[in-house]
Amino acid sequence: MKDYIYWHLPGFSVFRDLNITLIDLMREFPNSFNDNYRVGSVYGTFPGAIWNGGRTVLGFCPKNEIERTIKLFNSRHVPVRFTWTNPLIEEKHLNDTYCNLVMQMADNGENQVLVNTQILEDYLRKEYPNFKYISSTTKRITDPEKLHQELEKDYFMVVLDYDMNHDETVLKGLEPVADRVEILVDEICFPNCPKRLEHYRDEAKKQLDYEVARPFPCPNRQEKKSFEDCKNKPAFISKEEMADYIGMGFRNFKLVGRGLPQGLVLDSYMYYLVKDTDKLFIRNQIEKRLSDIAKKRAMAGRR
């Protein structure tokens, strides 16, 4: 049996067309992609879900589109992973009709949930035991002892805090459980940010209040972001370094993208997943197929 490397991609809703196109191309042209690479899940939220955390995603998604999105990924054997990591969730939020509807529609044994707060996790495990539960990086666990305690709990995986990405002592200590650790390889934020938890709470409040106009007063705020910005951050793991992590037993890697431009996300896919010799071919395939999808959608809208 091949020892697959799994990549967890952003935006099952906002980048749905891009992600489906990529998954299809990986199956049509496997020799154009790095050996044994697979899509392990596509994470995110449907717009307007108050349990969502990490990034504010406002709006609304009708039931038929929720159902279609889940089926598009699950029919390709790719789990949908919900970012239910809002740290401000209270008991009064647990019976939210929209969020529970989403969970009911995805309750087929194939999908996953990222969790942060105990009150929501307890509720979800009781009501929806068929999902795989994953400890989120939004918990900001930077103490190695607490990290190992987290891995002793009943989690399918634990997402490593990106400030530990290059800590050799921490990584070495994780080798026995490396297959249950997920590593965020291209975080665009700055390392050791003292406002990171505060920023998560600010995003969470905006999600609950349906208000996104207030910019968070981050000292490192950037109006325009690019994949080159990610590559310049200390937490970044280059494609050349990937062999070292795989050699230690790590098999799950996560790419950023929520709240970022689709062009940045596509650049990250090309950098990590596609062989150098085939980058132009695959990029052209993606752009052509996305253009065709947009044209069909526009024609359908005029009928």
N, C-alpha and C positions, 0 to 999 in steps of 0.2 A: 504493500500500500504506500502511495506517495505521501510524503510529509508536506502537506500544503501550508502555505503562508497566507493568512487571511487579512484582508484589508477592509476596514470599516469606514464607509464613505458618508459624507454629509448630505443632508437635505433630501430625504425621500419624497418630500412634497415640492419644495421650491425648485429643486434640481432634478425632478422626476425624469424628464425627457433625457437629460444628459446621462443620468445614471443607468437608465434602461438601455440606452444606446451603447454605453460602455460595456455593460454586462453582455449584451448580444454580440458585440464585436470580439470580446474575449473568448466567446464560444465559437464564433465563426472563423477567427484567425488566431488560434492559440499560439502559433509560432511567432506572432508579432509581440507577444507579451512575455515578461520575465517568467522563467520556469517555475511551475507549481504555485503561481499566484492565483488567488481566488478572492471574490468579494464575499466577505464574511457576514456583512449586514449593511444596511443603509439606515442611518440614524436621523432623528429630527422630530418634528411635530407637525400636526395639521394646524393651520392658522387659527388663532383665537382660543386655544386650549389653555386654561388657567393653570394646569399642573406643570406646564412647560417651564423649564429653567435654562440658565446659561445665557440665552439670548432672547430678547422679546420678539415674539412673532404674532402680530395682530392680524385680524381679518376673520374670514369664515370659509369653511369648506363644506359643501353640501354632501349629504349622505351617499349619493351615487358616486361622487368623486373619491370619497374616502374608501368605499368598497373597491372601486376600480384600481386605485393606487396600491392597496394592499394586495389585490390579486395579481397585478402586474409583477410585483417583486416575488411574491410567494410562488407563483406559477413557474418562476425561474429558480426556485429553491433558495431564494435570498431572504433572510429574515428582515422584517421591519422592526426597528428598535426605537422605542419612544423615549424621549428625554424628559421624563417626569421628575425633574430635579429642582423644582421651585422650592427654595428653602423657607418660604413664608406660609406654606400650606398649614391650615388649621383644620380641626374636625369639621367645621362648617363648610369646608370646600370639598369634602370627600364625596358627597352625593351629587356633584356637578353632572348635569345631564349629558352635556356634550362630551366630556372626557370619558365618562362611563360608556357612552355609545361607541366611541372609538375603540375602547378596550373590548367591548362585546363583539364588535365586528372583526377584530383581529384575534379573537380567542380560538385559535385552531391548533395550538401546540407548536407553531412554527416561529413565533415572534418573541420579542425581548423588550425589557424595560430597564432603563438607567434610573437609579434611585439615589436620593440624597437624605430626605427627612424620614425619621422612623415612623411617624404617624401615617404618612402616605404609604410607605413600604408595607407596614403591617396590614393596612386596609387592602392593598393590592394583592398581597400574598393570600389573604383569606378569600377574597372575592374572585381572583383570577390566578389560580395555582398553576395553570398550564403554561405560563410565560417563564422565560429564563430571566433572572434578576441579576443586574450588574451594578456594582458599586461605582459611583460616578467620581470623576476627577474634581467635580465641584465641591466635594467634601474637603478638599485642600489638606490631604493627609501627607505631611512632610516628615513625620517622625517614623523612622524605620520600624520601631517596635510596634507602633499602632498600625502600620501597614501590614505587618505579619499577622496581627490580631484580626485585621479585616479579612485577610485571606483564609483565616480559620473559620470564618462564618460561611453560611450557606449561600454563597454567591457563585454564579456561573463564571464570572470574571470580575476583576478589580482593575479599574483604569488608573495607571500610575500618574502621580502628579508630575507635570513636565519638568519641574525643577530638579527632579531626580534622574532625568534622562541620561546624564553622563556621570552619575555617581557610581564609580566602579565597585565600591564596597556594597552599596545597596543592590546593584544589579547582580553581583556575585551571590549575595545572600538569597536572591530570588530564584536562582537557577532550579532548585527542586520543584518549584511551583510555577515556572516560567510560562507554561502553556495556559495558565489561568490569569496571566497579567497582560493587559493591553497597554500599548505605548503610543502616545500622541507624538508623532514624529516632526510635525511642522507648525507648532504653535506660533502664532504671530505676536502674542503678547510678550511683554518684557519679563525677565526672570525675577523671582523673589519680590514680586510686586506687593507692597504693603496694603494696597487698596483692592486686591483681587476679590476677597470675600465681600467687601462692601459693594463692589461693582456687581457681583452676582445678586446681592440683595436688592440693589437698585433696579436691575433688570427684572427681577421677580415682582417687585412692587408695580412696575409699569405693566407687566403681564396681567396682574390681578386687577389693576385699575383701567386697563385698556387705554393706556396713555404712553406715547413713545416720543413726544416732542422734546423732552428734557435731555440734553446730552449729559452724560456722566462726566464730572470734572476729573478726568484722568490726565495725569501729567505727561503720559506717553501717547496721547490720543493722536491718531493719524486720520486725515480725511480720505486720502487715497492709499489703498493697500495693494500690494502686488506679491506674487510668489517670491520675488527676489527679496522682499522684506523678511519673509519667513526664513529664507536661507541665511540671512545675516544675524538671526537671533541665536543666542548661546544654546538654547534647548534643541535646536534643529539637528536632526539626524540625517546625514547625507546618504544617498543611495550607495556610495562606496562603503559607508560604515554599516550598512544593513547586514552584511555577512557576519560581522562580529556579534550582533544581537541574535541572529538566527542560530549561530554557533553555540550560544549560551542556552538555547532552547525556547526563546521567545518566538511566538507564532502569530500573534495578533497585533496589528498596527492600525492606528487611527489617523485619518487626515482631517484637518480643519476645513471649515467652509461656511458654517452657519453665520448668516449676516454679512458674508463677504461676496464680492463680485463673482459671477460664474466664470469669468475669464481666469481668475486666480485658481479656482477649483480645477478647471480643465488643465491649467499649467501643472498643477500638482499631480494629477493623474498621469499626464504625459511623462513627467520626471521620474516618478516612482514605478509605474506599472509597465510602461512600454519600452521595448528594446530600442536602443539608439538608432539602429539601422531602419526601424520602421516608424519612427515618430511622425514623419511627414505624411506617410500613408494613412496612419490611424487618425491623425488630426484632421486630415481632409475628409476621411470617412465620417467622422463625428460631425464636422461642420455641415457637410452635405445632408446628412440624415436629419440633423436638427432643423435645417432650412426646409426640408421636405415636410417635416412635422408641422412647422409653423405655417407653411402654405396651406396644408390640408385643414388646419384649424381655422385659418382665416376664411377659406372657402365655405367651410361648414357654418361659420358665423354669419355669412351673407345669405344663407338659404332661408 
